[in-house]
Amino acid sequence: MTLKTRNLFFQIFLFTSLAVLLFALIIFLVSLHNSTILNPPALRIPAFLDRIPFTPKSVTALFVSFLLILMYVPACFYILLKFFENTQTSEIIFFSGFLIACLAEISRFITICLGLWLSFSNTLIFMGNVTLFGRTLAPLSFLCAAILSETSQRQDIERNYLIMMTVSVVFAVVIPMNTAIITSTALVTEGFIHLVNIMRFMLLLMSTASFLVSAVKKNSLEHKYLAFSSAVILIGYGFLVTCDNFFFLIMGLFGLIYGTFKYLQTLHKMYMWG
């Protein structure tokens, strides 16, 4: 992938993410005017959140989390275009996969605004598939960045990126949706939910471990920073996408912003100043 093609790809998704943000604001205002917004059920996962005094359920925190995620994506694409425009790095391309995964959370927002969670329609199942696609792609993007960013892999970046996307789509389609159980964050739960969550956690561990292995092999302090910052990003992302309280909102925002800053700063030093 040439720099010109990659930058064009980033520009397209910068404007796409801005359009998604604008669409979200419009659909929220229209739904508010038409009184179609239906707060999701009270079911919380994990259930013990109800017993923790500083994690009371808040619909306001839920909506703010949507806004923060949808603002985060175009902000990051702008940063990539501004500071990495002339930098050939595979990690940045795979990071764009994580940003696309964040955009998939719009499905939960639509589910609330249109009151889709009251039905058992194919549309609700599709929204669940979109969410699962994003939550599979997010950790997979960092795993691919860790193991497929060597110079020898650079010519195969388009193929590897397509494989990453295809795996996420296939997984989201194959795993059944349980429309009978909708959580307090408007999440359509997956069948085999515990196995799915274990898989996500394993992807996080594998991506962190892969960066650490590269750090040892190359005697690179920067790869240790990448391992740490990518884990912080995914933990912050995890807090925000499961946010139905202000504690998760604060923790998620901090993790996402701090982790992204350290991750991109480290890549900038490696490829621009190294």
C-alpha positions as CSV (number, residue, x, y, z in Angstrom):
1,M,0.0,0.0,0.0
2,T,1.5,3.3,-1.1
3,L,1.5,6.4,1.2
4,K,-0.9,8.1,-1.3
5,T,-3.4,5.2,-1.2
6,R,-3.1,4.9,2.6
7,N,-3.7,8.6,3.1
8,L,-6.6,8.6,0.8
9,F,-8.1,5.7,2.8
10,F,-7.6,7.7,6.0
11,Q,-9.2,10.8,4.4
12,I,-12.2,8.8,3.4
13,F,-12.7,7.4,6.9
14,L,-12.1,10.9,8.4
15,F,-15.1,12.2,6.5
16,T,-17.0,9.0,7.0
17,S,-16.5,9.2,10.8
18,L,-17.6,12.9,10.8
19,A,-20.7,11.9,8.8
20,V,-21.4,9.1,11.3
21,L,-21.1,11.6,14.2
22,L,-23.4,14.1,12.4
23,F,-25.9,11.2,11.7
24,A,-25.9,10.3,15.4
25,L,-26.6,13.8,16.5
26,I,-29.5,14.1,13.9
27,I,-31.0,10.8,14.8
28,F,-30.8,11.7,18.5
29,L,-32.6,15.0,18.0
30,V,-35.2,13.5,15.8
31,S,-35.8,10.6,18.2
32,L,-36.0,13.0,21.1
33,H,-38.5,15.1,19.3
34,N,-40.6,12.1,18.4
35,S,-40.2,10.5,21.8
36,T,-38.9,7.2,20.4
37,I,-35.9,7.0,22.7
38,L,-36.4,4.0,24.9
39,N,-33.9,3.5,27.8
40,P,-32.4,-0.1,27.6
41,P,-33.4,-2.7,30.2
42,A,-31.9,-2.7,33.7
43,L,-29.9,-5.9,33.2
44,R,-26.3,-5.3,34.0
45,I,-23.3,-7.5,33.1
46,P,-21.7,-8.2,35.4
47,A,-24.6,-8.2,37.9
48,F,-22.5,-7.2,40.9
49,L,-22.2,-3.6,39.5
50,D,-25.5,-2.9,41.2
51,R,-23.8,-3.7,44.6
52,I,-20.9,-1.3,44.1
53,P,-21.7,2.1,45.6
54,F,-19.7,4.1,43.0
55,T,-21.2,2.5,39.9
56,P,-24.9,3.4,39.9
57,K,-26.6,3.0,36.6
58,S,-26.8,6.2,34.6
59,V,-28.4,6.7,31.2
60,T,-26.6,10.0,30.9
61,A,-23.2,8.3,31.3
62,L,-24.3,5.8,28.6
63,F,-25.1,8.6,26.0
64,V,-22.0,10.6,26.9
65,S,-19.9,7.4,26.2
66,F,-21.4,7.2,22.7
67,L,-20.5,10.8,22.1
68,L,-17.0,10.4,23.3
69,I,-16.3,7.3,21.2
70,L,-17.8,8.9,18.0
71,M,-15.7,12.0,18.6
72,Y,-12.6,10.0,19.3
73,V,-12.6,8.4,15.8
74,P,-12.4,11.4,13.6
75,A,-9.9,13.1,16.0
76,C,-7.6,10.1,15.7
77,F,-7.9,10.0,11.9
78,Y,-7.0,13.7,11.8
79,I,-3.9,13.1,14.0
80,L,-2.8,10.2,11.7
81,L,-3.1,12.4,8.6
82,K,-1.3,15.3,10.3
83,F,1.6,13.6,12.0
84,F,2.0,10.4,10.0
85,E,1.3,11.6,6.5
86,N,4.7,10.7,5.2
87,T,5.4,7.8,7.5
88,Q,5.3,4.3,6.1
89,T,4.3,2.2,9.2
90,S,2.1,-0.9,9.3
91,E,1.1,-0.3,12.9
92,I,-0.7,2.9,11.9
93,I,-2.7,1.0,9.2
94,F,-3.8,-1.7,11.7
95,F,-4.6,1.1,14.2
96,S,-7.2,2.4,11.7
97,G,-8.9,-1.0,12.1
98,F,-9.3,-0.3,15.8
99,L,-10.9,3.1,14.9
100,I,-13.3,1.4,12.5
101,A,-14.2,-1.0,15.3
102,C,-15.1,2.0,17.5
103,L,-17.5,3.3,14.8
104,A,-19.4,0.0,15.1
105,E,-20.7,1.1,18.5
106,I,-23.2,3.3,16.6
107,S,-25.3,0.2,16.3
108,R,-26.1,0.3,20.1
109,F,-26.9,4.0,19.8
110,I,-29.4,3.4,17.0
111,T,-30.9,0.5,19.0
112,I,-31.8,2.9,21.8
113,C,-32.9,5.8,19.7
114,L,-35.3,3.7,17.6
115,G,-36.4,1.5,20.5
116,L,-35.3,-1.6,18.5
117,W,-34.5,-3.6,21.7
118,L,-38.2,-4.1,22.3
119,S,-38.5,-6.3,19.2
120,F,-36.9,-9.5,18.1
121,S,-36.5,-8.3,14.5
122,N,-33.8,-9.1,12.0
123,T,-32.7,-5.4,12.3
124,L,-31.9,-6.0,16.0
125,I,-29.9,-9.1,15.1
126,F,-28.0,-7.1,12.5
127,M,-27.2,-4.4,15.1
128,G,-25.9,-7.2,17.4
129,N,-23.7,-8.5,14.5
130,V,-22.3,-5.0,13.9
131,T,-21.4,-4.6,17.6
132,L,-19.8,-8.1,17.7
133,F,-17.8,-7.3,14.5
134,G,-16.4,-4.2,16.2
135,R,-15.6,-5.9,19.4
136,T,-13.8,-8.6,17.6
137,L,-11.9,-6.3,15.3
138,A,-10.7,-4.0,18.1
139,P,-8.3,-6.5,19.9
140,L,-7.5,-8.3,16.6
141,S,-6.2,-5.0,15.1
142,F,-3.5,-4.7,17.8
143,L,-2.6,-8.4,17.5
144,C,-2.1,-7.9,13.8
145,A,-0.1,-4.8,14.5
146,A,2.1,-6.8,16.8
147,I,2.8,-9.8,14.6
148,L,2.4,-8.5,11.0
149,S,4.3,-5.2,11.1
150,E,7.7,-6.5,10.2
151,T,9.4,-5.0,7.1
152,S,9.1,-8.4,5.4
153,Q,5.3,-8.2,5.8
154,R,4.9,-4.7,4.5
155,Q,4.2,-5.7,0.9
156,D,1.4,-7.9,2.1
157,I,-0.3,-5.3,4.2
158,E,-3.4,-5.1,2.0
159,R,-3.9,-8.9,2.1
160,N,-3.3,-9.0,5.9
161,Y,-5.7,-6.1,6.5
162,L,-8.4,-7.8,4.4
163,I,-7.9,-11.1,6.3
164,M,-8.3,-9.2,9.6
165,M,-11.5,-7.7,8.4
166,T,-12.8,-10.9,7.0
167,V,-12.1,-12.9,10.2
168,S,-14.0,-10.2,12.2
169,V,-17.0,-10.3,9.8
170,V,-17.2,-14.1,9.7
171,F,-17.0,-14.4,13.5
172,A,-19.8,-11.8,13.9
173,V,-22.0,-13.6,11.4
174,V,-21.3,-17.1,12.7
175,I,-21.9,-16.4,16.4
176,P,-25.7,-16.4,17.2
177,M,-27.3,-13.4,18.8
178,N,-29.5,-13.8,21.9
179,T,-32.2,-11.1,21.3
180,A,-34.0,-12.2,24.4
181,I,-31.2,-10.8,26.6
182,I,-30.5,-7.1,26.1
183,T,-28.2,-5.4,28.6
184,S,-28.3,-1.9,30.2
185,T,-25.9,-0.7,27.5
186,A,-28.3,-1.8,24.7
187,L,-26.0,-4.7,23.8
188,V,-27.6,-7.7,22.1
189,T,-25.8,-10.5,23.9
190,E,-24.1,-13.2,22.0
191,G,-24.6,-16.9,22.3
192,F,-21.7,-18.6,24.1
193,I,-21.1,-15.2,25.7
194,H,-18.5,-16.5,28.2
195,L,-16.4,-18.1,25.4
196,V,-16.6,-14.9,23.3
197,N,-15.4,-12.8,26.3
198,I,-12.5,-15.3,26.9
199,M,-11.5,-15.0,23.3
200,R,-11.4,-11.2,23.5
201,F,-9.3,-11.4,26.6
202,M,-6.9,-13.9,25.0
203,L,-6.5,-11.6,22.0
204,L,-5.6,-8.7,24.3
205,L,-3.0,-10.9,26.1
206,M,-1.6,-12.2,22.8
207,S,-1.2,-8.7,21.3
208,T,0.6,-7.5,24.5
209,A,2.8,-10.6,24.6
210,S,3.7,-10.3,20.9
211,F,4.8,-6.7,21.4
212,L,6.9,-7.9,24.4
213,V,8.5,-10.7,22.4
214,S,9.4,-8.2,19.7
215,A,10.9,-5.9,22.4
216,V,13.1,-8.8,23.7
217,K,14.1,-9.9,20.2
218,K,15.0,-6.4,19.1
219,N,16.1,-5.1,22.5
220,S,13.6,-2.3,21.9
221,L,12.2,-0.2,24.7
222,E,9.7,1.3,22.2
223,H,8.0,-2.1,21.7
224,K,7.6,-2.4,25.5
225,Y,5.8,1.0,25.4
226,L,3.7,-0.3,22.5
227,A,2.7,-3.4,24.6
228,F,1.8,-1.2,27.6
229,S,-0.1,1.5,25.6
230,S,-2.0,-1.0,23.4
231,A,-3.2,-2.8,26.6
232,V,-4.3,0.5,28.1
233,I,-6.2,1.5,24.9
234,L,-8.1,-1.8,24.9
235,I,-8.9,-1.6,28.6
236,G,-10.1,2.0,28.2
237,Y,-12.1,0.9,25.2
238,G,-13.6,-2.0,27.2
239,F,-14.7,0.4,30.0
240,L,-16.3,2.8,27.5
241,V,-18.2,0.2,25.4
242,T,-19.6,-1.3,28.6
243,C,-20.3,2.0,30.2
244,D,-23.6,2.6,32.0
245,N,-22.1,4.6,34.9
246,F,-19.8,7.6,35.4
247,F,-17.0,5.6,37.0
248,F,-16.6,3.5,33.8
249,L,-17.0,6.7,31.8
250,I,-14.0,8.3,33.5
251,M,-11.8,5.2,33.5
252,G,-12.6,4.5,29.9
253,L,-11.9,8.1,28.8
254,F,-8.6,8.2,30.6
255,G,-7.5,4.8,29.3
256,L,-8.4,5.6,25.7
257,I,-6.9,9.0,25.6
258,Y,-3.7,8.2,27.6
259,G,-3.2,4.9,25.8
260,T,-3.7,6.5,22.4
261,F,-1.3,9.3,23.2
262,K,1.5,6.9,24.3
263,Y,0.9,4.5,21.4
264,L,1.1,7.2,18.7
265,Q,3.9,9.1,20.5
266,T,5.9,5.9,20.6
267,L,5.3,5.1,16.9
268,H,6.2,8.7,16.0
269,K,9.5,8.4,17.8
270,M,10.2,5.0,16.2
271,Y,9.6,6.0,12.6
272,M,10.1,9.8,12.5
273,W,13.0,10.3,15.0
274,G,14.5,6.8,15.1
